[in-house]
């Protein structure tokens, strides 16, 4: 195989997939923060007063 064929068959699709993954990840975080607002640390861990902590 020549170097051009190897580049077009393996390197270019791999780079495009990596770039697409990064762009989609950044876009998902941006849209989540824009439409849902930032997640507070208290919401992420559950509130002490309103959450069910003991399930016995």
mmCIF entry with sequence, helices, sheets and N, C-alpha, C, O atoms, coordinates in Angstrom:
data_MODEL
# 
_entry.id   MODEL 
# 
_entity.id                         1 
_entity.type                       polymer 
_entity.pdbx_number_of_molecules   1 
# 
_entity_poly.entity_id                      1 
_entity_poly.type                           'polypeptide(L)' 
_entity_poly.nstd_linkage                   no 
_entity_poly.nstd_monomer                   no 
_entity_poly.pdbx_seq_one_letter_code       
;(UNK)(UNK)(UNK)(UNK)(UNK)(UNK)(UNK)(UNK)(UNK)(UNK)(UNK)(UNK)(UNK)(UNK)(UNK)(UNK)
(UNK)(UNK)(UNK)(UNK)(UNK)(UNK)(UNK)(UNK)(UNK)(UNK)(UNK)(UNK)(UNK)(UNK)(UNK)(UNK)
(UNK)(UNK)(UNK)(UNK)(UNK)(UNK)(UNK)(UNK)(UNK)(UNK)(UNK)(UNK)(UNK)(UNK)(UNK)(UNK)
(UNK)(UNK)(UNK)(UNK)(UNK)(UNK)(UNK)(UNK)
;
_entity_poly.pdbx_seq_one_letter_code_can   XXXXXXXXXXXXXXXXXXXXXXXXXXXXXXXXXXXXXXXXXXXXXXXXXXXXXXXX 
_entity_poly.pdbx_strand_id                 A 
# 
loop_
_entity_poly_seq.entity_id 
_entity_poly_seq.num 
_entity_poly_seq.mon_id 
_entity_poly_seq.hetero 
1 1  UNK n 
1 2  UNK n 
1 3  UNK n 
1 4  UNK n 
1 5  UNK n 
1 6  UNK n 
1 7  UNK n 
1 8  UNK n 
1 9  UNK n 
1 10 UNK n 
1 11 UNK n 
1 12 UNK n 
1 13 UNK n 
1 14 UNK n 
1 15 UNK n 
1 16 UNK n 
1 17 UNK n 
1 18 UNK n 
1 19 UNK n 
1 20 UNK n 
1 21 UNK n 
1 22 UNK n 
1 23 UNK n 
1 24 UNK n 
1 25 UNK n 
1 26 UNK n 
1 27 UNK n 
1 28 UNK n 
1 29 UNK n 
1 30 UNK n 
1 31 UNK n 
1 32 UNK n 
1 33 UNK n 
1 34 UNK n 
1 35 UNK n 
1 36 UNK n 
1 37 UNK n 
1 38 UNK n 
1 39 UNK n 
1 40 UNK n 
1 41 UNK n 
1 42 UNK n 
1 43 UNK n 
1 44 UNK n 
1 45 UNK n 
1 46 UNK n 
1 47 UNK n 
1 48 UNK n 
1 49 UNK n 
1 50 UNK n 
1 51 UNK n 
1 52 UNK n 
1 53 UNK n 
1 54 UNK n 
1 55 UNK n 
1 56 UNK n 
# 
_struct_asym.id          A 
_struct_asym.entity_id   1 
# 
loop_
_struct_conf.conf_type_id 
_struct_conf.id 
_struct_conf.pdbx_PDB_helix_id 
_struct_conf.beg_label_comp_id 
_struct_conf.beg_label_asym_id 
_struct_conf.beg_label_seq_id 
_struct_conf.pdbx_beg_PDB_ins_code 
_struct_conf.end_label_comp_id 
_struct_conf.end_label_asym_id 
_struct_conf.end_label_seq_id 
_struct_conf.pdbx_end_PDB_ins_code 
_struct_conf.beg_auth_comp_id 
_struct_conf.beg_auth_asym_id 
_struct_conf.beg_auth_seq_id 
_struct_conf.end_auth_comp_id 
_struct_conf.end_auth_asym_id 
_struct_conf.end_auth_seq_id 
_struct_conf.pdbx_PDB_helix_class 
_struct_conf.details 
_struct_conf.pdbx_PDB_helix_length 
HELX_P HELX_P1 AA1 UNK A 3  ? UNK A 6  ? UNK A 3  UNK A 6  1 ? 4  
HELX_P HELX_P2 AA2 UNK A 7  ? UNK A 11 ? UNK A 7  UNK A 11 3 ? 5  
HELX_P HELX_P3 AA3 UNK A 12 ? UNK A 36 ? UNK A 12 UNK A 36 1 ? 25 
HELX_P HELX_P4 AA4 UNK A 41 ? UNK A 45 ? UNK A 41 UNK A 45 1 ? 5  
# 
_struct_conf_type.id          HELX_P 
_struct_conf_type.criteria    ? 
_struct_conf_type.reference   ? 
# 
loop_
_atom_site.group_PDB 
_atom_site.id 
_atom_site.type_symbol 
_atom_site.label_atom_id 
_atom_site.label_alt_id 
_atom_site.label_comp_id 
_atom_site.label_asym_id 
_atom_site.label_entity_id 
_atom_site.label_seq_id 
_atom_site.pdbx_PDB_ins_code 
_atom_site.Cartn_x 
_atom_site.Cartn_y 
_atom_site.Cartn_z 
_atom_site.occupancy 
_atom_site.B_iso_or_equiv 
_atom_site.pdbx_formal_charge 
_atom_site.auth_seq_id 
_atom_site.auth_comp_id 
_atom_site.auth_asym_id 
_atom_site.auth_atom_id 
_atom_site.pdbx_PDB_model_num 
ATOM 1   N N  . UNK A 1 1  ? 0.837   -1.186 0.000  1.00 0.00 ? 1  UNK A N  1 
ATOM 2   C CA . UNK A 1 1  ? 0.000   0.000  0.000  1.00 0.00 ? 1  UNK A CA 1 
ATOM 3   C C  . UNK A 1 1  ? 0.882   1.250  0.000  1.00 0.00 ? 1  UNK A C  1 
ATOM 4   O O  . UNK A 1 1  ? 1.943   1.288  0.623  1.00 0.00 ? 1  UNK A O  1 
ATOM 5   N N  . UNK A 1 2  ? 0.422   2.235  -0.695 1.00 0.00 ? 2  UNK A N  1 
ATOM 6   C CA . UNK A 1 2  ? 1.184   3.476  -0.696 1.00 0.00 ? 2  UNK A CA 1 
ATOM 7   C C  . UNK A 1 2  ? 0.808   4.309  0.511  1.00 0.00 ? 2  UNK A C  1 
ATOM 8   O O  . UNK A 1 2  ? -0.187  4.038  1.183  1.00 0.00 ? 2  UNK A O  1 
ATOM 9   N N  . UNK A 1 3  ? 1.590   5.297  0.775  1.00 0.00 ? 3  UNK A N  1 
ATOM 10  C CA . UNK A 1 3  ? 1.348   6.162  1.928  1.00 0.00 ? 3  UNK A CA 1 
ATOM 11  C C  . UNK A 1 3  ? 0.043   6.944  1.792  1.00 0.00 ? 3  UNK A C  1 
ATOM 12  O O  . UNK A 1 3  ? -0.636  7.200  2.787  1.00 0.00 ? 3  UNK A O  1 
ATOM 13  N N  . UNK A 1 4  ? -0.307  7.322  0.565  1.00 0.00 ? 4  UNK A N  1 
ATOM 14  C CA . UNK A 1 4  ? -1.549  8.072  0.364  1.00 0.00 ? 4  UNK A CA 1 
ATOM 15  C C  . UNK A 1 4  ? -2.766  7.209  0.676  1.00 0.00 ? 4  UNK A C  1 
ATOM 16  O O  . UNK A 1 4  ? -3.728  7.692  1.274  1.00 0.00 ? 4  UNK A O  1 
ATOM 17  N N  . UNK A 1 5  ? -2.737  5.956  0.284  1.00 0.00 ? 5  UNK A N  1 
ATOM 18  C CA . UNK A 1 5  ? -3.868  5.061  0.543  1.00 0.00 ? 5  UNK A CA 1 
ATOM 19  C C  . UNK A 1 5  ? -4.001  4.821  2.034  1.00 0.00 ? 5  UNK A C  1 
ATOM 20  O O  . UNK A 1 5  ? -5.114  4.835  2.559  1.00 0.00 ? 5  UNK A O  1 
ATOM 21  N N  . UNK A 1 6  ? -2.902  4.601  2.724  1.00 0.00 ? 6  UNK A N  1 
ATOM 22  C CA . UNK A 1 6  ? -2.943  4.399  4.174  1.00 0.00 ? 6  UNK A CA 1 
ATOM 23  C C  . UNK A 1 6  ? -3.497  5.637  4.860  1.00 0.00 ? 6  UNK A C  1 
ATOM 24  O O  . UNK A 1 6  ? -4.295  5.526  5.791  1.00 0.00 ? 6  UNK A O  1 
ATOM 25  N N  . UNK A 1 7  ? -3.080  6.813  4.410  1.00 0.00 ? 7  UNK A N  1 
ATOM 26  C CA . UNK A 1 7  ? -3.547  8.059  5.000  1.00 0.00 ? 7  UNK A CA 1 
ATOM 27  C C  . UNK A 1 7  ? -5.049  8.217  4.804  1.00 0.00 ? 7  UNK A C  1 
ATOM 28  O O  . UNK A 1 7  ? -5.767  8.533  5.753  1.00 0.00 ? 7  UNK A O  1 
ATOM 29  N N  . UNK A 1 8  ? -5.524  8.002  3.601  1.00 0.00 ? 8  UNK A N  1 
ATOM 30  C CA . UNK A 1 8  ? -6.947  8.212  3.325  1.00 0.00 ? 8  UNK A CA 1 
ATOM 31  C C  . UNK A 1 8  ? -7.832  7.141  3.945  1.00 0.00 ? 8  UNK A C  1 
ATOM 32  O O  . UNK A 1 8  ? -8.989  7.422  4.257  1.00 0.00 ? 8  UNK A O  1 
ATOM 33  N N  . UNK A 1 9  ? -7.335  5.930  4.134  1.00 0.00 ? 9  UNK A N  1 
ATOM 34  C CA . UNK A 1 9  ? -8.173  4.860  4.668  1.00 0.00 ? 9  UNK A CA 1 
ATOM 35  C C  . UNK A 1 9  ? -8.171  4.788  6.187  1.00 0.00 ? 9  UNK A C  1 
ATOM 36  O O  . UNK A 1 9  ? -9.149  4.325  6.776  1.00 0.00 ? 9  UNK A O  1 
ATOM 37  N N  . UNK A 1 10 ? -7.105  5.230  6.837  1.00 0.00 ? 10 UNK A N  1 
ATOM 38  C CA . UNK A 1 10 ? -7.003  5.052  8.284  1.00 0.00 ? 10 UNK A CA 1 
ATOM 39  C C  . UNK A 1 10 ? -6.856  6.364  9.061  1.00 0.00 ? 10 UNK A C  1 
ATOM 40  O O  . UNK A 1 10 ? -7.578  6.590  10.033 1.00 0.00 ? 10 UNK A O  1 
ATOM 41  N N  . UNK A 1 11 ? -5.951  7.205  8.651  1.00 0.00 ? 11 UNK A N  1 
ATOM 42  C CA . UNK A 1 11 ? -5.642  8.402  9.428  1.00 0.00 ? 11 UNK A CA 1 
ATOM 43  C C  . UNK A 1 11 ? -6.763  9.428  9.339  1.00 0.00 ? 11 UNK A C  1 
ATOM 44  O O  . UNK A 1 11 ? -7.194  9.958  10.363 1.00 0.00 ? 11 UNK A O  1 
ATOM 45  N N  . UNK A 1 12 ? -7.233  9.711  8.157  1.00 0.00 ? 12 UNK A N  1 
ATOM 46  C CA . UNK A 1 12 ? -8.259  10.734 7.971  1.00 0.00 ? 12 UNK A CA 1 
ATOM 47  C C  . UNK A 1 12 ? -9.564  10.358 8.678  1.00 0.00 ? 12 UNK A C  1 
ATOM 48  O O  . UNK A 1 12 ? -10.111 11.203 9.388  1.00 0.00 ? 12 UNK A O  1 
ATOM 49  N N  . UNK A 1 13 ? -10.095 9.135  8.525  1.00 0.00 ? 13 UNK A N  1 
ATOM 50  C CA . UNK A 1 13 ? -11.318 8.804  9.262  1.00 0.00 ? 13 UNK A CA 1 
ATOM 51  C C  . UNK A 1 13 ? -11.131 8.826  10.778 1.00 0.00 ? 13 UNK A C  1 
ATOM 52  O O  . UNK A 1 13 ? -12.048 9.205  11.506 1.00 0.00 ? 13 UNK A O  1 
ATOM 53  N N  . UNK A 1 14 ? -9.966  8.427  11.255 1.00 0.00 ? 14 UNK A N  1 
ATOM 54  C CA . UNK A 1 14 ? -9.710  8.447  12.694 1.00 0.00 ? 14 UNK A CA 1 
ATOM 55  C C  . UNK A 1 14 ? -9.688  9.869  13.224 1.00 0.00 ? 14 UNK A C  1 
ATOM 56  O O  . UNK A 1 14 ? -10.261 10.145 14.278 1.00 0.00 ? 14 UNK A O  1 
ATOM 57  N N  . UNK A 1 15 ? -9.043  10.764 12.518 1.00 0.00 ? 15 UNK A N  1 
ATOM 58  C CA . UNK A 1 15 ? -8.996  12.166 12.935 1.00 0.00 ? 15 UNK A CA 1 
ATOM 59  C C  . UNK A 1 15 ? -10.382 12.786 12.873 1.00 0.00 ? 15 UNK A C  1 
ATOM 60  O O  . UNK A 1 15 ? -10.767 13.526 13.779 1.00 0.00 ? 15 UNK A O  1 
ATOM 61  N N  . UNK A 1 16 ? -11.132 12.500 11.830 1.00 0.00 ? 16 UNK A N  1 
ATOM 62  C CA . UNK A 1 16 ? -12.484 13.044 11.723 1.00 0.00 ? 16 UNK A CA 1 
ATOM 63  C C  . UNK A 1 16 ? -13.387 12.524 12.839 1.00 0.00 ? 16 UNK A C  1 
ATOM 64  O O  . UNK A 1 16 ? -14.194 13.282 13.377 1.00 0.00 ? 16 UNK A O  1 
ATOM 65  N N  . UNK A 1 17 ? -13.264 11.245 13.195 1.00 0.00 ? 17 UNK A N  1 
ATOM 66  C CA . UNK A 1 17 ? -14.073 10.695 14.280 1.00 0.00 ? 17 UNK A CA 1 
ATOM 67  C C  . UNK A 1 17 ? -13.715 11.334 15.614 1.00 0.00 ? 17 UNK A C  1 
ATOM 68  O O  . UNK A 1 17 ? -14.599 11.622 16.420 1.00 0.00 ? 17 UNK A O  1 
ATOM 69  N N  . UNK A 1 18 ? -12.425 11.557 15.853 1.00 0.00 ? 18 UNK A N  1 
ATOM 70  C CA . UNK A 1 18 ? -12.003 12.194 17.102 1.00 0.00 ? 18 UNK A CA 1 
ATOM 71  C C  . UNK A 1 18 ? -12.515 13.633 17.180 1.00 0.00 ? 18 UNK A C  1 
ATOM 72  O O  . UNK A 1 18 ? -13.011 14.058 18.223 1.00 0.00 ? 18 UNK A O  1 
ATOM 73  N N  . UNK A 1 19 ? -12.399 14.369 16.104 1.00 0.00 ? 19 UNK A N  1 
ATOM 74  C CA . UNK A 1 19 ? -12.874 15.759 16.078 1.00 0.00 ? 19 UNK A CA 1 
ATOM 75  C C  . UNK A 1 19 ? -14.387 15.800 16.257 1.00 0.00 ? 19 UNK A C  1 
ATOM 76  O O  . UNK A 1 19 ? -14.899 16.651 16.985 1.00 0.00 ? 19 UNK A O  1 
ATOM 77  N N  . UNK A 1 20 ? -15.103 14.901 15.607 1.00 0.00 ? 20 UNK A N  1 
ATOM 78  C CA . UNK A 1 20 ? -16.557 14.862 15.748 1.00 0.00 ? 20 UNK A CA 1 
ATOM 79  C C  . UNK A 1 20 ? -16.966 14.546 17.189 1.00 0.00 ? 20 UNK A C  1 
ATOM 80  O O  . UNK A 1 20 ? -17.910 15.139 17.712 1.00 0.00 ? 20 UNK A O  1 
ATOM 81  N N  . UNK A 1 21 ? -16.261 13.621 17.825 1.00 0.00 ? 21 UNK A N  1 
ATOM 82  C CA . UNK A 1 21 ? -16.551 13.304 19.223 1.00 0.00 ? 21 UNK A CA 1 
ATOM 83  C C  . UNK A 1 21 ? -16.325 14.484 20.143 1.00 0.00 ? 21 UNK A C  1 
ATOM 84  O O  . UNK A 1 21 ? -17.127 14.735 21.042 1.00 0.00 ? 21 UNK A O  1 
ATOM 85  N N  . UNK A 1 22 ? -15.247 15.205 19.927 1.00 0.00 ? 22 UNK A N  1 
ATOM 86  C CA . UNK A 1 22 ? -14.949 16.374 20.761 1.00 0.00 ? 22 UNK A CA 1 
ATOM 87  C C  . UNK A 1 22 ? -15.993 17.466 20.550 1.00 0.00 ? 22 UNK A C  1 
ATOM 88  O O  . UNK A 1 22 ? -16.465 18.073 21.511 1.00 0.00 ? 22 UNK A O  1 
ATOM 89  N N  . UNK A 1 23 ? -16.350 17.713 19.302 1.00 0.00 ? 23 UNK A N  1 
ATOM 90  C CA . UNK A 1 23 ? -17.338 18.755 18.996 1.00 0.00 ? 23 UNK A CA 1 
ATOM 91  C C  . UNK A 1 23 ? -18.694 18.406 19.600 1.00 0.00 ? 23 UNK A C  1 
ATOM 92  O O  . UNK A 1 23 ? -19.362 19.272 20.166 1.00 0.00 ? 23 UNK A O  1 
ATOM 93  N N  . UNK A 1 24 ? -19.103 17.146 19.484 1.00 0.00 ? 24 UNK A N  1 
ATOM 94  C CA . UNK A 1 24 ? -20.388 16.741 20.054 1.00 0.00 ? 24 UNK A CA 1 
ATOM 95  C C  . UNK A 1 24 ? -20.375 16.831 21.575 1.00 0.00 ? 24 UNK A C  1 
ATOM 96  O O  . UNK A 1 24 ? -21.383 17.201 22.176 1.00 0.00 ? 24 UNK A O  1 
ATOM 97  N N  . UNK A 1 25 ? -19.265 16.504 22.201 1.00 0.00 ? 25 UNK A N  1 
ATOM 98  C CA . UNK A 1 25 ? -19.174 16.590 23.659 1.00 0.00 ? 25 UNK A CA 1 
ATOM 99  C C  . UNK A 1 25 ? -19.275 18.038 24.129 1.00 0.00 ? 25 UNK A C  1 
ATOM 100 O O  . UNK A 1 25 ? -20.015 18.347 25.063 1.00 0.00 ? 25 UNK A O  1 
ATOM 101 N N  . UNK A 1 26 ? -18.531 18.912 23.478 1.00 0.00 ? 26 UNK A N  1 
ATOM 102 C CA . UNK A 1 26 ? -18.573 20.327 23.847 1.00 0.00 ? 26 UNK A CA 1 
ATOM 103 C C  . UNK A 1 26 ? -19.969 20.898 23.592 1.00 0.00 ? 26 UNK A C  1 
ATOM 104 O O  . UNK A 1 26 ? -20.482 21.672 24.400 1.00 0.00 ? 26 UNK A O  1 
ATOM 105 N N  . UNK A 1 27 ? -20.579 20.517 22.471 1.00 0.00 ? 27 UNK A N  1 
ATOM 106 C CA . UNK A 1 27 ? -21.926 20.991 22.164 1.00 0.00 ? 27 UNK A CA 1 
ATOM 107 C C  . UNK A 1 27 ? -22.951 20.510 23.176 1.00 0.00 ? 27 UNK A C  1 
ATOM 108 O O  . UNK A 1 27 ? -23.852 21.262 23.548 1.00 0.00 ? 27 UNK A O  1 
ATOM 109 N N  . UNK A 1 28 ? -22.827 19.262 23.626 1.00 0.00 ? 28 UNK A N  1 
ATOM 110 C CA . UNK A 1 28 ? -23.772 18.741 24.610 1.00 0.00 ? 28 UNK A CA 1 
ATOM 111 C C  . UNK A 1 28 ? -23.643 19.475 25.933 1.00 0.00 ? 28 UNK A C  1 
ATOM 112 O O  . UNK A 1 28 ? -24.652 19.791 26.564 1.00 0.00 ? 28 UNK A O  1 
ATOM 113 N N  . UNK A 1 29 ? -22.420 19.753 26.364 1.00 0.00 ? 29 UNK A N  1 
ATOM 114 C CA . UNK A 1 29 ? -22.224 20.485 27.616 1.00 0.00 ? 29 UNK A CA 1 
ATOM 115 C C  . UNK A 1 29 ? -22.753 21.906 27.483 1.00 0.00 ? 29 UNK A C  1 
ATOM 116 O O  . UNK A 1 29 ? -23.392 22.420 28.401 1.00 0.00 ? 29 UNK A O  1 
ATOM 117 N N  . UNK A 1 30 ? -22.492 22.535 26.357 1.00 0.00 ? 30 UNK A N  1 
ATOM 118 C CA . UNK A 1 30 ? -22.966 23.906 26.147 1.00 0.00 ? 30 UNK A CA 1 
ATOM 119 C C  . UNK A 1 30 ? -24.493 23.965 26.156 1.00 0.00 ? 30 UNK A C  1 
ATOM 120 O O  . UNK A 1 30 ? -25.077 24.822 26.819 1.00 0.00 ? 30 UNK A O  1 
ATOM 121 N N  . UNK A 1 31 ? -25.140 23.060 25.426 1.00 0.00 ? 31 UNK A N  1 
ATOM 122 C CA . UNK A 1 31 ? -26.598 23.080 25.369 1.00 0.00 ? 31 UNK A CA 1 
ATOM 123 C C  . UNK A 1 31 ? -27.217 22.736 26.718 1.00 0.00 ? 31 UNK A C  1 
ATOM 124 O O  . UNK A 1 31 ? -28.245 23.302 27.091 1.00 0.00 ? 31 UNK A O  1 
ATOM 125 N N  . UNK A 1 32 ? -26.603 21.820 27.448 1.00 0.00 ? 32 UNK A N  1 
ATOM 126 C CA . UNK A 1 32 ? -27.113 21.470 28.778 1.00 0.00 ? 32 UNK A CA 1 
ATOM 127 C C  . UNK A 1 32 ? -27.036 22.666 29.712 1.00 0.00 ? 32 UNK A C  1 
ATOM 128 O O  . UNK A 1 32 ? -27.991 22.949 30.435 1.00 0.00 ? 32 UNK A O  1 
ATOM 129 N N  . UNK A 1 33 ? -25.915 23.367 29.705 1.00 0.00 ? 33 UNK A N  1 
ATOM 130 C CA . UNK A 1 33 ? -25.779 24.546 30.559 1.00 0.00 ? 33 UNK A CA 1 
ATOM 131 C C  . UNK A 1 33 ? -26.693 25.675 30.112 1.00 0.00 ? 33 UNK A C  1 
ATOM 132 O O  . UNK A 1 33 ? -27.183 26.440 30.942 1.00 0.00 ? 33 UNK A O  1 
ATOM 133 N N  . UNK A 1 34 ? -26.925 25.788 28.820 1.00 0.00 ? 34 UNK A N  1 
ATOM 134 C CA . UNK A 1 34 ? -27.749 26.888 28.304 1.00 0.00 ? 34 UNK A CA 1 
ATOM 135 C C  . UNK A 1 34 ? -29.235 26.676 28.614 1.00 0.00 ? 34 UNK A C  1 
ATOM 136 O O  . UNK A 1 34 ? -29.916 27.604 29.050 1.00 0.00 ? 34 UNK A O  1 
ATOM 137 N N  . UNK A 1 35 ? -29.732 25.471 28.391 1.00 0.00 ? 35 UNK A N  1 
ATOM 138 C CA . UNK A 1 35 ? -31.165 25.234 28.540 1.00 0.00 ? 35 UNK A CA 1 
ATOM 139 C C  . UNK A 1 35 ? -31.562 24.731 29.921 1.00 0.00 ? 35 UNK A C  1 
ATOM 140 O O  . UNK A 1 35 ? -32.672 25.010 30.374 1.00 0.00 ? 35 UNK A O  1 
ATOM 141 N N  . UNK A 1 36 ? -30.692 24.000 30.598 1.00 0.00 ? 36 UNK A N  1 
ATOM 142 C CA . UNK A 1 36 ? -31.040 23.462 31.909 1.00 0.00 ? 36 UNK A CA 1 
ATOM 143 C C  . UNK A 1 36 ? -30.416 24.243 33.051 1.00 0.00 ? 36 UNK A C  1 
ATOM 144 O O  . UNK A 1 36 ? -30.806 24.065 34.205 1.00 0.00 ? 36 UNK A O  1 
ATOM 145 N N  . UNK A 1 37 ? -29.471 25.089 32.756 1.00 0.00 ? 37 UNK A N  1 
ATOM 146 C CA . UNK A 1 37 ? -28.774 25.845 33.787 1.00 0.00 ? 37 UNK A CA 1 
ATOM 147 C C  . UNK A 1 37 ? -27.693 25.004 34.427 1.00 0.00 ? 37 UNK A C  1 
ATOM 148 O O  . UNK A 1 37 ? -27.692 23.780 34.297 1.00 0.00 ? 37 UNK A O  1 
ATOM 149 N N  . UNK A 1 38 ? -26.776 25.653 35.117 1.00 0.00 ? 38 UNK A N  1 
ATOM 150 C CA . UNK A 1 38 ? -25.695 24.905 35.762 1.00 0.00 ? 38 UNK A CA 1 
ATOM 151 C C  . UNK A 1 38 ? -26.229 24.061 36.912 1.00 0.00 ? 38 UNK A C  1 
ATOM 152 O O  . UNK A 1 38 ? -27.162 24.461 37.609 1.00 0.00 ? 38 UNK A O  1 
ATOM 153 N N  . UNK A 1 39 ? -25.633 22.898 37.103 1.00 0.00 ? 39 UNK A N  1 
ATOM 154 C CA . UNK A 1 39 ? -26.025 22.011 38.190 1.00 0.00 ? 39 UNK A CA 1 
ATOM 155 C C  . UNK A 1 39 ? -25.253 22.421 39.431 1.00 0.00 ? 39 UNK A C  1 
ATOM 156 O O  . UNK A 1 39 ? -24.022 22.447 39.429 1.00 0.00 ? 39 UNK A O  1 
ATOM 157 N N  . UNK A 1 40 ? -25.993 22.744 40.504 1.00 0.00 ? 40 UNK A N  1 
ATOM 158 C CA . UNK A 1 40 ? -25.335 23.100 41.754 1.00 0.00 ? 40 UNK A CA 1 
ATOM 159 C C  . UNK A 1 40 ? -24.781 21.849 42.416 1.00 0.00 ? 40 UNK A C  1 
ATOM 160 O O  . UNK A 1 40 ? -25.268 20.741 42.188 1.00 0.00 ? 40 UNK A O  1 
ATOM 161 N N  . UNK A 1 41 ? -23.771 22.038 43.230 1.00 0.00 ? 41 UNK A N  1 
ATOM 162 C CA . UNK A 1 41 ? -23.179 20.906 43.932 1.00 0.00 ? 41 UNK A CA 1 
ATOM 163 C C  . UNK A 1 41 ? -24.192 20.266 44.884 1.00 0.00 ? 41 UNK A C  1 
ATOM 164 O O  . UNK A 1 41 ? -24.186 19.048 45.065 1.00 0.00 ? 41 UNK A O  1 
ATOM 165 N N  . UNK A 1 42 ? -25.059 21.077 45.491 1.00 0.00 ? 42 UNK A N  1 
ATOM 166 C CA . UNK A 1 42 ? -26.064 20.548 46.407 1.00 0.00 ? 42 UNK A CA 1 
ATOM 167 C C  . UNK A 1 42 ? -27.071 19.672 45.664 1.00 0.00 ? 42 UNK A C  1 
ATOM 168 O O  . UNK A 1 42 ? -27.509 18.649 46.191 1.00 0.00 ? 42 UNK A O  1 
ATOM 169 N N  . UNK A 1 43 ? -27.441 20.067 44.436 1.00 0.00 ? 43 UNK A N  1 
ATOM 170 C CA . UNK A 1 43 ? -28.363 19.256 43.647 1.00 0.00 ? 43 UNK A CA 1 
ATOM 171 C C  . UNK A 1 43 ? -27.715 17.950 43.218 1.00 0.00 ? 43 UNK A C  1 
ATOM 172 O O  . UNK A 1 43 ? -28.380 16.916 43.168 1.00 0.00 ? 43 UNK A O  1 
ATOM 173 N N  . UNK A 1 44 ? -26.444 17.985 42.911 1.00 0.00 ? 44 UNK A N  1 
ATOM 174 C CA . UNK A 1 44 ? -25.762 16.787 42.449 1.00 0.00 ? 44 UNK A CA 1 
ATOM 175 C C  . UNK A 1 44 ? -25.660 15.750 43.554 1.00 0.00 ? 44 UNK A C  1 
ATOM 176 O O  . UNK A 1 44 ? -25.738 14.552 43.279 1.00 0.00 ? 44 UNK A O  1 
ATOM 177 N N  . UNK A 1 45 ? -25.487 16.181 44.799 1.00 0.00 ? 45 UNK A N  1 
ATOM 178 C CA . UNK A 1 45 ? -25.340 15.249 45.904 1.00 0.00 ? 45 UNK A CA 1 
ATOM 179 C C  . UNK A 1 45 ? -26.663 14.938 46.584 1.00 0.00 ? 45 UNK A C  1 
ATOM 180 O O  . UNK A 1 45 ? -26.722 14.002 47.381 1.00 0.00 ? 45 UNK A O  1 
ATOM 181 N N  . UNK A 1 46 ? -27.707 15.668 46.309 1.00 0.00 ? 46 UNK A N  1 
ATOM 182 C CA . UNK A 1 46 ? -28.991 15.497 46.983 1.00 0.00 ? 46 UNK A CA 1 
ATOM 183 C C  . UNK A 1 46 ? -29.013 16.351 48.226 1.00 0.00 ? 46 UNK A C  1 
ATOM 184 O O  . UNK A 1 46 ? -28.010 16.468 48.930 1.00 0.00 ? 46 UNK A O  1 
ATOM 185 N N  . UNK A 1 47 ? -30.143 16.942 48.493 1.00 0.00 ? 47 UNK A N  1 
ATOM 186 C CA . UNK A 1 47 ? -30.216 17.813 49.667 1.00 0.00 ? 47 UNK A CA 1 
ATOM 187 C C  . UNK A 1 47 ? -30.394 16.986 50.928 1.00 0.00 ? 47 UNK A C  1 
ATOM 188 O O  . UNK A 1 47 ? -30.973 15.900 50.893 1.00 0.00 ? 47 UNK A O  1 
ATOM 189 N N  . UNK A 1 48 ? -29.903 17.495 52.021 1.00 0.00 ? 48 UNK A N  1 
ATOM 190 C CA . UNK A 1 48 ? -29.982 16.779 53.296 1.00 0.00 ? 48 UNK A CA 1 
ATOM 191 C C  . UNK A 1 48 ? -31.396 16.785 53.848 1.00 0.00 ? 48 UNK A C  1 
ATOM 192 O O  . UNK A 1 48 ? -31.841 15.780 54.402 1.00 0.00 ? 48 UNK A O  1 
ATOM 193 N N  . UNK A 1 49 ? -32.113 17.892 53.709 1.00 0.00 ? 49 UNK A N  1 
ATOM 194 C CA . UNK A 1 49 ? -33.430 17.995 54.305 1.00 0.00 ? 49 UNK A CA 1 
ATOM 195 C C  . UNK A 1 49 ? -34.498 17.296 53.457 1.00 0.00 ? 49 UNK A C  1 
ATOM 196 O O  . UNK A 1 49 ? -35.394 16.653 54.004 1.00 0.00 ? 49 UNK A O  1 
ATOM 197 N N  . UNK A 1 50 ? -34.412 17.415 52.137 1.00 0.00 ? 50 UNK A N  1 
ATOM 198 C CA . UNK A 1 50 ? -35.475 16.897 51.293 1.00 0.00 ? 50 UNK A CA 1 
ATOM 199 C C  . UNK A 1 50 ? -35.240 15.507 50.745 1.00 0.00 ? 50 UNK A C  1 
ATOM 200 O O  . UNK A 1 50 ? -36.172 14.882 50.241 1.00 0.00 ? 50 UNK A O  1 
ATOM 201 N N  . UNK A 1 51 ? -34.033 15.013 50.829 1.00 0.00 ? 51 UNK A N  1 
ATOM 202 C CA . UNK A 1 51 ? -33.726 13.718 50.240 1.00 0.00 ? 51 UNK A CA 1 
ATOM 203 C C  . UNK A 1 51 ? -33.982 12.574 51.204 1.00 0.00 ? 51 UNK A C  1 
ATOM 204 O O  . UNK A 1 51 ? -33.940 12.741 52.423 1.00 0.00 ? 51 UNK A O  1 
ATOM 205 N N  . UNK A 1 52 ? -34.248 11.417 50.634 1.00 0.00 ? 52 UNK A N  1 
ATOM 206 C CA . UNK A 1 52 ? -34.425 10.212 51.465 1.00 0.00 ? 52 UNK A CA 1 
ATOM 207 C C  . UNK A 1 52 ? -33.048 9.587  51.626 1.00 0.00 ? 52 UNK A C  1 
ATOM 208 O O  . UNK A 1 52 ? -32.442 9.140  50.653 1.00 0.00 ? 52 UNK A O  1 
ATOM 209 N N  . UNK A 1 53 ? -32.560 9.560  52.860 1.00 0.00 ? 53 UNK A N  1 
ATOM 210 C CA . UNK A 1 53 ? -31.219 9.051  53.088 1.00 0.00 ? 53 UNK A CA 1 
ATOM 211 C C  . UNK A 1 53 ? -31.223 7.654  53.688 1.00 0.00 ? 53 UNK A C  1 
ATOM 212 O O  . UNK A 1 53 ? -30.241 6.925  53.548 1.00 0.00 ? 53 UNK A O  1 
ATOM 213 N N  . UNK A 1 54 ? -32.304 7.264  54.353 1.00 0.00 ? 54 UNK A N  1 
ATOM 214 C CA . UNK A 1 54 ? -32.359 5.966  55.006 1.00 0.00 ? 54 UNK A CA 1 
ATOM 215 C C  . UNK A 1 54 ? -33.508 5.170  54.393 1.00 0.00 ? 54 UNK A C  1 
ATOM 216 O O  . UNK A 1 54 ? -34.670 5.553  54.532 1.00 0.00 ? 54 UNK A O  1 
ATOM 217 N N  . UNK A 1 55 ? -33.199 4.080  53.725 1.00 0.00 ? 55 UNK A N  1 
ATOM 218 C CA . UNK A 1 55 ? -34.229 3.298  53.049 1.00 0.00 ? 55 UNK A CA 1 
ATOM 219 C C  . UNK A 1 55 ? -34.606 2.020  53.773 1.00 0.00 ? 55 UNK A C  1 
ATOM 220 O O  . UNK A 1 55 ? -35.186 1.117  53.171 1.00 0.00 ? 55 UNK A O  1 
ATOM 221 N N  . UNK A 1 56 ? -34.283 1.931  55.059 1.00 0.00 ? 56 UNK A N  1 
ATOM 222 C CA . UNK A 1 56 ? -34.601 0.695  55.806 1.00 0.00 ? 56 UNK A CA 1 
ATOM 223 C C  . UNK A 1 56 ? -36.042 0.586  56.137 1.00 0.00 ? 56 UNK A C  1 
ATOM 224 O O  . UNK A 1 56 ? -36.460 -0.391 56.758 1.00 0.00 ? 56 UNK A O  1 
# 
